[in-house]
Amino acid sequence: MLAGSNYLDLAGDARVIAAAQEASASAGCAAGGSRLINGNLCLHEALEQELASFVGAEAALIFSTGYMANLGVITTLAGPDDVIISDALNHASIIDACRLSRASTRVFRHNDPEDLERIAAGCAGFRRRVLVLDGVYSMDGDVASLREMAPIARAHDMVTVLDDAHGLGILGPSGRGVASLESVAVDVQIGNLGKALGSFGAYVTCSHTLRELFINRARSLIFTCGLAPGPLGAARAALAILESEGWRRVALLERAEQLRAGLKASGYDTGRSTTHIVPAIIGDNQAVMSLCERALELGVHAQGIRYPSVPEGSARIRFTPMCSHSVEDVEHVVKLFSQLPH
Ligand SMILES: Cc1ncc(COP(=O)(O)O)c(C=O)c1O
């Protein structure tokens, strides 16, 4: 399995499963309503405190999914008088949030600080400027150039939102994410409970003031059921394991590097990847899907990805290894893909 986001292999960990069972046994299978009515549980608030302290933020707020976190955060921060400045390869949920916000949207060339500067220079007339970036670009495996972009954001008085769904828990010191890796502070970070943490749901880390604002304004938090006890219990256990078992992050990044080097040596184009997401960019849709199906028949699941998940003409096999893959597992995958026609 090299097609999922269960990067640290915690979704099936006996301790995580037991924590989900215990949380369900003690608090039930549902939050039972919106968090602003009756669905705000001690479990939500305990996990929020643990996540804020893990990331080193003042506060955290759990949303039911990452998609909803992006909708809630972006539509709260930007409205018709504002401008959102968005990377060309941002996740679909960010794109949808920009549309829903009714703010003006300007898209800059992927990870290009010069283009960001050019666009920012033309946005002085708006009430508020919101810069939105992915931490790790989910189809390419490259990391936002935050160190170069942060001074631009400061100079143009932008609020910075980082969707670090794939980076939090894995990259940076102790897995504290891309902002920490790049030694940059951002205003809002969005993390995911369903990827490195092997559970389900998402969270935002920010100041106490912004948390209050999101609680009062983010419609995808207010008008939906709170996250259920099971995923909350699982995420709490997974966070504790992630913090105490640093070998998981190290092994994941080592296997990803081995995979990237092996694929490159076999003639594959791994693009800009430097992380645990490793694409093999081929271009043609049919060629990619045939390769994906053939590998699956031979026991390896690495997903073929086509437009609209990636730009037309850049179809690819996307490999996402796990920390529990062995050196031999990765050797096997590389050998198999080197032998298949590509
Ligand atoms: C960068 C990014 N943001 C947001 C999401 C959405 O998260 P969720 O699956 O929790 O809705 C994903 C993928 O699932 C993602 O890759």
The ligand as a Gaussian input file, in Angstrom:
#p B3LYP/6-31G(d) Opt

LIG

0 1
 C       -3.774000      19.711000       1.353000
 C       -5.108000      19.133000       1.743000
 N       -5.994000      19.920000       2.368000
 C       -7.200000      19.452000       2.753000
 C       -7.560000      18.150000       2.504000
 C       -8.924000      17.695000       2.932000
 O       -8.851000      17.008000       4.139000
 P      -10.036000      16.027000       4.577000
 O       -9.831000      14.744000       3.840000
 O       -9.892000      15.877000       6.053000
 O      -11.320000      16.699000       4.178000
 C       -6.650000      17.290000       1.852000
 C       -6.929000      15.877000       1.543000
 O       -7.695000      15.149000       1.966000
 C       -5.400000      17.795000       1.468000
 O       -4.529000      17.024000       0.823000

